[in-house]
């Protein structure tokens, strides 16, 4: 199962009102969105869209071009025309055919991604691409603005949250699994900075969308959350 490869020059506007067969999952970093969304998509037999990975891939791309010290989006806009991002069902991300998955959680990308994703010119391109990916049937999409901006007509909207200390613990475990040792305090600080930047930017800030079901995953296991969401979606799809 692969996502359609699409370049960022898509010009066909997609009517967002028609994009209903979507499970939109939003929430802050470390709330368990990626793991839950991937597991839920597997269970429902549909593709999974990790929009955070897309913003990370753009950040990586701009870092490669020394284009991350921008004052506004005007210096970045010309670079986006040549950008081609593709994601596959295993979560691998390619930029112009190159697999960049192993770079997406580097310290540099982590540090810059909130600033890059705050640029309206970047968000507009990402929205087009994300909506194009929802035109082919049921999709589980996770990020910060799935239910509020990208798929406001989604049939299912969830907002996953967890206590900051638990989010930092999970994130630290992810890093350890990738061979990166970071203290929980450092991870917590990084998470809190990103939460603040992501939820205070003017364009599509992190928010619990209207009509979304809020779920506190602090003391829930991943399988439990997936089961909970799957039951809701399956009940309403049949
Ligand atoms: O989910 P994540 O940690 O991989 O996301 C990385 C960054 O991308 C996050 O700090 C904010 C940004 N992002 C966004 O602005 N909108 C989205 N839909 C998804 C992620």
py3Dmol code that shows the C-alpha trace and the ligand (Angstrom):
import py3Dmol

protein = """\
ATOM      1  CA  UNK A   1       0.000   0.000   0.000  1.00  0.00           C
ATOM      2  CA  UNK A   2       1.675   3.193  -1.079  1.00  0.00           C
ATOM      3  CA  UNK A   3       0.624   6.782  -1.106  1.00  0.00           C
ATOM      4  CA  UNK A   4       0.474   8.388  -4.486  1.00  0.00           C
ATOM      5  CA  UNK A   5       3.652  10.272  -5.159  1.00  0.00           C
ATOM      6  CA  UNK A   6       2.747  13.850  -5.769  1.00  0.00           C
ATOM      7  CA  UNK A   7       4.869  16.853  -6.443  1.00  0.00           C
ATOM      8  CA  UNK A   8       4.183  20.167  -4.840  1.00  0.00           C
ATOM      9  CA  UNK A   9       3.016  21.885  -7.977  1.00  0.00           C
ATOM     10  CA  UNK A  10      -0.498  20.413  -7.735  1.00  0.00           C
ATOM     11  CA  UNK A  11      -2.815  23.143  -8.916  1.00  0.00           C
ATOM     12  CA  UNK A  12      -6.195  21.361  -9.032  1.00  0.00           C
ATOM     13  CA  UNK A  13      -8.120  22.711  -6.060  1.00  0.00           C
ATOM     14  CA  UNK A  14      -9.790  19.927  -4.087  1.00  0.00           C
ATOM     15  CA  UNK A  15     -13.149  20.784  -2.559  1.00  0.00           C
ATOM     16  CA  UNK A  16     -12.563  20.268   1.142  1.00  0.00           C
ATOM     17  CA  UNK A  17     -16.247  19.573   1.759  1.00  0.00           C
ATOM     18  CA  UNK A  18     -15.914  16.324  -0.199  1.00  0.00           C
ATOM     19  CA  UNK A  19     -13.020  15.076   1.926  1.00  0.00           C
ATOM     20  CA  UNK A  20     -15.080  13.307   4.605  1.00  0.00           C
ATOM     21  CA  UNK A  21     -13.697   9.775   4.645  1.00  0.00           C
ATOM     22  CA  UNK A  22     -10.860  10.851   6.906  1.00  0.00           C
ATOM     23  CA  UNK A  23      -9.864  10.051  10.469  1.00  0.00           C
ATOM     24  CA  UNK A  24      -8.210  13.285  11.611  1.00  0.00           C
ATOM     25  CA  UNK A  25      -5.912  12.927  14.617  1.00  0.00           C
ATOM     26  CA  UNK A  26      -4.328  16.018  16.166  1.00  0.00           C
ATOM     27  CA  UNK A  27      -2.429  16.797  19.326  1.00  0.00           C
ATOM     28  CA  UNK A  28       0.920  17.976  20.716  1.00  0.00           C
ATOM     29  CA  UNK A  29       4.240  16.119  20.304  1.00  0.00           C
ATOM     30  CA  UNK A  30       4.585  12.927  22.270  1.00  0.00           C
ATOM     31  CA  UNK A  31       0.840  12.387  22.697  1.00  0.00           C
ATOM     32  CA  UNK A  32       1.176   9.120  20.789  1.00  0.00           C
ATOM     33  CA  UNK A  33      -0.393  10.301  17.529  1.00  0.00           C
ATOM     34  CA  UNK A  34       2.028   8.624  15.120  1.00  0.00           C
ATOM     35  CA  UNK A  35       1.997   5.213  16.766  1.00  0.00           C
ATOM     36  CA  UNK A  36      -1.764   5.303  17.208  1.00  0.00           C
ATOM     37  CA  UNK A  37      -2.438   6.588  13.673  1.00  0.00           C
ATOM     38  CA  UNK A  38      -0.159   3.952  12.112  1.00  0.00           C
ATOM     39  CA  UNK A  39      -1.793   1.154  14.128  1.00  0.00           C
ATOM     40  CA  UNK A  40      -5.284   2.436  13.445  1.00  0.00           C
ATOM     41  CA  UNK A  41      -4.627   2.633   9.692  1.00  0.00           C
ATOM     42  CA  UNK A  42      -3.311  -0.947   9.731  1.00  0.00           C
ATOM     43  CA  UNK A  43      -6.389  -2.087  11.575  1.00  0.00           C
ATOM     44  CA  UNK A  44      -8.727  -0.246   9.171  1.00  0.00           C
ATOM     45  CA  UNK A  45      -6.726  -1.361   6.115  1.00  0.00           C
ATOM     46  CA  UNK A  46      -6.150   2.142   4.791  1.00  0.00           C
ATOM     47  CA  UNK A  47      -3.175   4.496   4.259  1.00  0.00           C
ATOM     48  CA  UNK A  48      -1.683   6.579   7.026  1.00  0.00           C
ATOM     49  CA  UNK A  49      -0.512  10.149   6.550  1.00  0.00           C
ATOM     50  CA  UNK A  50       2.135  11.481   8.941  1.00  0.00           C
ATOM     51  CA  UNK A  51       2.014  15.223   8.236  1.00  0.00           C
ATOM     52  CA  UNK A  52       4.677  15.967  10.865  1.00  0.00           C
ATOM     53  CA  UNK A  53       7.076  13.913   8.709  1.00  0.00           C
ATOM     54  CA  UNK A  54       6.190  16.142   5.750  1.00  0.00           C
ATOM     55  CA  UNK A  55       7.047  19.306   7.690  1.00  0.00           C
ATOM     56  CA  UNK A  56      10.231  17.639   8.905  1.00  0.00           C
ATOM     57  CA  UNK A  57      11.126  16.706   5.319  1.00  0.00           C
ATOM     58  CA  UNK A  58      10.673  20.322   4.162  1.00  0.00           C
ATOM     59  CA  UNK A  59      12.846  21.445   7.079  1.00  0.00           C
ATOM     60  CA  UNK A  60      15.553  18.938   6.113  1.00  0.00           C
ATOM     61  CA  UNK A  61      15.329  20.130   2.495  1.00  0.00           C
ATOM     62  CA  UNK A  62      15.727  23.786   3.509  1.00  0.00           C
ATOM     63  CA  UNK A  63      18.615  22.955   5.845  1.00  0.00           C
ATOM     64  CA  UNK A  64      20.406  21.267   2.928  1.00  0.00           C
ATOM     65  CA  UNK A  65      20.105  24.543   1.040  1.00  0.00           C
ATOM     66  CA  UNK A  66      21.178  26.759   3.960  1.00  0.00           C
ATOM     67  CA  UNK A  67      17.722  28.312   3.700  1.00  0.00           C
ATOM     68  CA  UNK A  68      16.562  27.967   7.289  1.00  0.00           C
ATOM     69  CA  UNK A  69      17.605  31.416   8.474  1.00  0.00           C
ATOM     70  CA  UNK A  70      14.666  33.182   6.915  1.00  0.00           C
ATOM     71  CA  UNK A  71      13.025  36.407   8.041  1.00  0.00           C
ATOM     72  CA  UNK A  72       9.817  35.499   6.220  1.00  0.00           C
ATOM     73  CA  UNK A  73       8.604  33.057   3.588  1.00  0.00           C
ATOM     74  CA  UNK A  74       9.760  35.074   0.561  1.00  0.00           C
ATOM     75  CA  UNK A  75      13.207  33.442   0.374  1.00  0.00           C
ATOM     76  CA  UNK A  76      11.711  29.988   0.876  1.00  0.00           C
ATOM     77  CA  UNK A  77       8.887  30.183  -1.684  1.00  0.00           C
ATOM     78  CA  UNK A  78      11.086  29.778  -4.816  1.00  0.00           C
ATOM     79  CA  UNK A  79      12.659  26.637  -3.338  1.00  0.00           C
ATOM     80  CA  UNK A  80       9.337  24.887  -2.837  1.00  0.00           C
ATOM     81  CA  UNK A  81       8.534  24.597  -6.541  1.00  0.00           C
ATOM     82  CA  UNK A  82      11.269  22.002  -7.013  1.00  0.00           C
ATOM     83  CA  UNK A  83      10.355  20.030  -3.911  1.00  0.00           C
ATOM     84  CA  UNK A  84       8.868  16.567  -4.332  1.00  0.00           C
ATOM     85  CA  UNK A  85       7.883  14.666  -1.195  1.00  0.00           C
ATOM     86  CA  UNK A  86       6.508  11.125  -1.082  1.00  0.00           C
ATOM     87  CA  UNK A  87       5.525   8.906   1.850  1.00  0.00           C
ATOM     88  CA  UNK A  88       4.950   5.180   1.864  1.00  0.00           C
ATOM     89  CA  UNK A  89       2.895   2.948   4.131  1.00  0.00           C
ATOM     90  CA  UNK A  90       5.973   1.970   6.170  1.00  0.00           C
ATOM     91  CA  UNK A  91       6.498   5.605   7.091  1.00  0.00           C
ATOM     92  CA  UNK A  92       9.516   6.151   4.819  1.00  0.00           C
ATOM     93  CA  UNK A  93       9.781   9.635   3.407  1.00  0.00           C
ATOM     94  CA  UNK A  94      11.572  10.533   0.206  1.00  0.00           C
ATOM     95  CA  UNK A  95      12.515  13.977  -1.038  1.00  0.00           C
ATOM     96  CA  UNK A  96      13.103  14.033  -4.798  1.00  0.00           C
ATOM     97  CA  UNK A  97      13.561  10.265  -4.683  1.00  0.00           C
ATOM     98  CA  UNK A  98      16.082  10.248  -1.812  1.00  0.00           C
ATOM     99  CA  UNK A  99      15.075   8.402   1.379  1.00  0.00           C
ATOM    100  CA  UNK A 100      15.499  11.005   4.127  1.00  0.00           C
ATOM    101  CA  UNK A 101      13.650   9.122   6.886  1.00  0.00           C
ATOM    102  CA  UNK A 102      16.719   8.729   9.076  1.00  0.00           C
ATOM    103  CA  UNK A 103      17.313  12.510   9.090  1.00  0.00           C
ATOM    104  CA  UNK A 104      13.854  13.618  10.149  1.00  0.00           C
ATOM    105  CA  UNK A 105      14.434  13.372  13.895  1.00  0.00           C
ATOM    106  CA  UNK A 106      17.882  14.930  13.966  1.00  0.00           C
ATOM    107  CA  UNK A 107      18.505  17.687  16.467  1.00  0.00           C
ATOM    108  CA  UNK A 108      18.800  20.290  13.687  1.00  0.00           C
ATOM    109  CA  UNK A 109      15.466  19.351  12.136  1.00  0.00           C
ATOM    110  CA  UNK A 110      13.828  19.155  15.558  1.00  0.00           C
ATOM    111  CA  UNK A 111      15.094  22.639  16.389  1.00  0.00           C
ATOM    112  CA  UNK A 112      13.895  24.276  13.163  1.00  0.00           C
ATOM    113  CA  UNK A 113      10.695  22.471  12.260  1.00  0.00           C
ATOM    114  CA  UNK A 114       8.326  24.707  14.227  1.00  0.00           C
ATOM    115  CA  UNK A 115       9.661  27.839  12.509  1.00  0.00           C
ATOM    116  CA  UNK A 116       9.460  26.226   9.058  1.00  0.00           C
ATOM    117  CA  UNK A 117       5.959  24.917   9.668  1.00  0.00           C
ATOM    118  CA  UNK A 118       4.820  28.372  10.783  1.00  0.00           C
ATOM    119  CA  UNK A 119       5.429  29.749   7.261  1.00  0.00           C
ATOM    120  CA  UNK A 120       2.153  30.157   5.385  1.00  0.00           C
ATOM    121  CA  UNK A 121       3.824  29.471   2.048  1.00  0.00           C
ATOM    122  CA  UNK A 122       4.974  26.078   3.343  1.00  0.00           C
ATOM    123  CA  UNK A 123       1.603  25.259   4.928  1.00  0.00           C
ATOM    124  CA  UNK A 124      -0.266  26.086   1.732  1.00  0.00           C
ATOM    125  CA  UNK A 125       1.874  23.627  -0.255  1.00  0.00           C
ATOM    126  CA  UNK A 126       1.539  20.939   2.388  1.00  0.00           C
ATOM    127  CA  UNK A 127      -2.249  21.367   2.557  1.00  0.00           C
ATOM    128  CA  UNK A 128      -2.578  20.838  -1.200  1.00  0.00           C
ATOM    129  CA  UNK A 129      -0.510  17.689  -1.044  1.00  0.00           C
ATOM    130  CA  UNK A 130      -2.291  16.369   2.050  1.00  0.00           C
ATOM    131  CA  UNK A 131      -5.727  16.908   0.530  1.00  0.00           C
ATOM    132  CA  UNK A 132      -4.674  15.212  -2.698  1.00  0.00           C
ATOM    133  CA  UNK A 133      -3.762  12.144  -0.646  1.00  0.00           C
ATOM    134  CA  UNK A 134      -7.285  11.944   0.793  1.00  0.00           C
ATOM    135  CA  UNK A 135      -8.962  11.671  -2.594  1.00  0.00           C
ATOM    136  CA  UNK A 136      -8.450   7.934  -2.866  1.00  0.00           C
ATOM    137  CA  UNK A 137     -10.657   6.601  -0.046  1.00  0.00           C
ATOM    138  CA  UNK A 138     -10.380   6.241   3.706  1.00  0.00           C
ATOM    139  CA  UNK A 139      -7.283   7.901   5.181  1.00  0.00           C
ATOM    140  CA  UNK A 140      -5.917   8.237   8.719  1.00  0.00           C
ATOM    141  CA  UNK A 141      -4.142  11.595   8.901  1.00  0.00           C
ATOM    142  CA  UNK A 142      -2.275  12.931  11.916  1.00  0.00           C
ATOM    143  CA  UNK A 143      -0.766  16.287  12.723  1.00  0.00           C
ATOM    144  CA  UNK A 144      -1.697  19.592  14.305  1.00  0.00           C
ATOM    145  CA  UNK A 145      -4.369  20.991  11.987  1.00  0.00           C
ATOM    146  CA  UNK A 146      -5.981  17.943  10.418  1.00  0.00           C
ATOM    147  CA  UNK A 147      -9.429  18.428  11.955  1.00  0.00           C
ATOM    148  CA  UNK A 148      -9.343  22.218  12.121  1.00  0.00           C
ATOM    149  CA  UNK A 149      -7.968  23.283   8.728  1.00  0.00           C
ATOM    150  CA  UNK A 150      -6.909  20.530   6.325  1.00  0.00           C
ATOM    151  CA  UNK A 151      -9.929  18.214   6.690  1.00  0.00           C
ATOM    152  CA  UNK A 152     -12.622  20.263   8.468  1.00  0.00           C
ATOM    153  CA  UNK A 153     -15.329  17.961   7.026  1.00  0.00           C
ATOM    154  CA  UNK A 154     -13.646  14.770   8.315  1.00  0.00           C
ATOM    155  CA  UNK A 155     -16.146  12.248   9.654  1.00  0.00           C
ATOM    156  CA  UNK A 156     -13.898  11.441  12.615  1.00  0.00           C
ATOM    157  CA  UNK A 157     -11.823  13.921  14.585  1.00  0.00           C
ATOM    158  CA  UNK A 158      -9.711  13.067  17.612  1.00  0.00           C
ATOM    159  CA  UNK A 159      -7.438  15.181  19.757  1.00  0.00           C
ATOM    160  CA  UNK A 160      -4.852  13.128  21.660  1.00  0.00           C
ATOM    161  CA  UNK A 161      -3.130  14.670  24.643  1.00  0.00           C
ATOM    162  CA  UNK A 162      -1.031  13.478  27.592  1.00  0.00           C
ATOM    163  CA  UNK A 163       0.743  15.019  30.574  1.00  0.00           C
ATOM    164  CA  UNK A 164       3.965  16.796  29.476  1.00  0.00           C
ATOM    165  CA  UNK A 165       6.157  14.541  31.673  1.00  0.00           C
ATOM    166  CA  UNK A 166       4.658  11.431  30.065  1.00  0.00           C
ATOM    167  CA  UNK A 167       5.072  12.900  26.584  1.00  0.00           C
ATOM    168  CA  UNK A 168       8.738  13.609  27.374  1.00  0.00           C
ATOM    169  CA  UNK A 169       9.198  10.057  28.676  1.00  0.00           C
ATOM    170  CA  UNK A 170       7.761   8.576  25.454  1.00  0.00           C
ATOM    171  CA  UNK A 171       9.826  10.861  23.264  1.00  0.00           C
ATOM    172  CA  UNK A 172      12.989   9.983  25.188  1.00  0.00           C
ATOM    173  CA  UNK A 173      12.217   6.271  24.688  1.00  0.00           C
ATOM    174  CA  UNK A 174      11.833   6.912  20.921  1.00  0.00           C
ATOM    175  CA  UNK A 175      15.222   8.618  20.857  1.00  0.00           C
ATOM    176  CA  UNK A 176      16.837   5.785  22.826  1.00  0.00           C
ATOM    177  CA  UNK A 177      15.408   3.279  20.349  1.00  0.00           C
ATOM    178  CA  UNK A 178      17.187   5.267  17.626  1.00  0.00           C
ATOM    179  CA  UNK A 179      20.438   5.177  19.595  1.00  0.00           C
ATOM    180  CA  UNK A 180      20.255   8.804  20.763  1.00  0.00           C
ATOM    181  CA  UNK A 181      20.757   9.481  24.458  1.00  0.00           C
ATOM    182  CA  UNK A 182      19.002  12.622  25.641  1.00  0.00           C
ATOM    183  CA  UNK A 183      17.936  13.548  29.145  1.00  0.00           C
ATOM    184  CA  UNK A 184      14.234  13.610  29.908  1.00  0.00           C
ATOM    185  CA  UNK A 185      14.577  17.216  31.090  1.00  0.00           C
ATOM    186  CA  UNK A 186      16.039  18.279  27.742  1.00  0.00           C
ATOM    187  CA  UNK A 187      13.276  16.467  25.869  1.00  0.00           C
ATOM    188  CA  UNK A 188      10.648  18.080  28.082  1.00  0.00           C
ATOM    189  CA  UNK A 189      12.077  21.530  27.445  1.00  0.00           C
ATOM    190  CA  UNK A 190      12.116  20.940  23.685  1.00  0.00           C
ATOM    191  CA  UNK A 191       8.530  19.665  23.769  1.00  0.00           C
ATOM    192  CA  UNK A 192       7.303  22.679  25.715  1.00  0.00           C
ATOM    193  CA  UNK A 193       9.029  25.104  23.339  1.00  0.00           C
ATOM    194  CA  UNK A 194       7.472  23.360  20.334  1.00  0.00           C
ATOM    195  CA  UNK A 195       4.037  23.249  21.992  1.00  0.00           C
ATOM    196  CA  UNK A 196       4.200  26.998  22.517  1.00  0.00           C
ATOM    197  CA  UNK A 197       5.385  27.764  18.963  1.00  0.00           C
ATOM    198  CA  UNK A 198       2.928  25.330  17.346  1.00  0.00           C
ATOM    199  CA  UNK A 199      -0.068  26.601  19.283  1.00  0.00           C
ATOM    200  CA  UNK A 200       0.628  30.330  18.999  1.00  0.00           C
ATOM    201  CA  UNK A 201       1.458  30.661  15.280  1.00  0.00           C
ATOM    202  CA  UNK A 202      -1.156  32.629  13.319  1.00  0.00           C
ATOM    203  CA  UNK A 203      -1.597  30.086  10.483  1.00  0.00           C
ATOM    204  CA  UNK A 204      -3.324  26.827  11.516  1.00  0.00           C
ATOM    205  CA  UNK A 205      -2.151  26.682  15.142  1.00  0.00           C
ATOM    206  CA  UNK A 206      -2.349  23.471  17.136  1.00  0.00           C
ATOM    207  CA  UNK A 207      -5.851  23.343  18.531  1.00  0.00           C
ATOM    208  CA  UNK A 208      -8.585  20.891  19.415  1.00  0.00           C
ATOM    209  CA  UNK A 209     -10.883  21.138  16.383  1.00  0.00           C
ATOM    210  CA  UNK A 210     -14.576  21.808  16.814  1.00  0.00           C
ATOM    211  CA  UNK A 211     -16.365  18.501  17.190  1.00  0.00           C
ATOM    212  CA  UNK A 212     -13.191  16.547  17.996  1.00  0.00           C
ATOM    213  CA  UNK A 213     -13.179  13.895  20.720  1.00  0.00           C
ATOM    214  CA  UNK A 214     -10.445  14.712  23.221  1.00  0.00           C
ATOM    215  CA  UNK A 215      -8.591  11.721  24.660  1.00  0.00           C
ATOM    216  CA  UNK A 216      -6.051  11.893  27.475  1.00  0.00           C
ATOM    217  CA  UNK A 217      -3.607   9.049  26.782  1.00  0.00           C
ATOM    218  CA  UNK A 218      -1.401   9.636  29.872  1.00  0.00           C
ATOM    219  CA  UNK A 219      -2.304   6.325  31.451  1.00  0.00           C
ATOM    220  CA  UNK A 220      -3.479   4.464  28.369  1.00  0.00           C
ATOM    221  CA  UNK A 221      -1.487   1.923  26.376  1.00  0.00           C
ATOM    222  CA  UNK A 222      -1.144   2.304  22.598  1.00  0.00           C
ATOM    223  CA  UNK A 223      -3.303  -0.756  21.864  1.00  0.00           C
ATOM    224  CA  UNK A 224      -5.994   0.556  24.153  1.00  0.00           C
ATOM    225  CA  UNK A 225      -6.136   3.898  22.325  1.00  0.00           C
ATOM    226  CA  UNK A 226      -6.168   2.186  18.905  1.00  0.00           C
ATOM    227  CA  UNK A 227      -8.971  -0.122  20.015  1.00  0.00           C
ATOM    228  CA  UNK A 228     -10.984   2.819  21.333  1.00  0.00           C
ATOM    229  CA  UNK A 229     -10.656   4.810  18.098  1.00  0.00           C
ATOM    230  CA  UNK A 230     -11.167   1.784  15.840  1.00  0.00           C
ATOM    231  CA  UNK A 231     -14.448   0.904  17.545  1.00  0.00           C
ATOM    232  CA  UNK A 232     -15.786   4.408  17.027  1.00  0.00           C
ATOM    233  CA  UNK A 233     -14.765   4.491  13.347  1.00  0.00           C
ATOM    234  CA  UNK A 234     -15.939   0.939  12.592  1.00  0.00           C
ATOM    235  CA  UNK A 235     -19.265   1.489  14.332  1.00  0.00           C
ATOM    236  CA  UNK A 236     -19.987   4.596  12.306  1.00  0.00           C
ATOM    237  CA  UNK A 237     -18.713   3.247   8.965  1.00  0.00           C
ATOM    238  CA  UNK A 238     -21.041   0.259   8.883  1.00  0.00           C
TER     239      UNK A 238
END
"""
ligand_1 = """\
20
LIG
O 4.287 15.435 14.826
P 5.753 15.880 14.686
O 6.455 16.079 15.999
O 6.530 14.984 13.774
O 5.660 17.305 13.977
C 6.807 18.069 13.714
C 6.452 19.534 13.615
O 5.693 19.754 12.436
C 5.621 20.092 14.758
O 6.437 20.729 15.713
C 4.703 21.080 14.116
C 4.710 20.736 12.660
N 3.430 20.234 12.180
C 2.510 21.169 11.800
O 2.746 22.358 11.928
N 1.326 20.768 11.271
C 1.049 19.474 11.129
N -0.114 19.109 10.581
C 1.983 18.484 11.556
C 3.171 18.910 12.102
"""
view = py3Dmol.view(width=600, height=400)
view.addModel(protein, "pdb")
view.setStyle({"model": 0}, {"cartoon": {"style": "trace"}})
view.addModel(ligand_1, "xyz")
view.setStyle({"model": 1}, {"stick": {}})
view.zoomTo()
view.show()
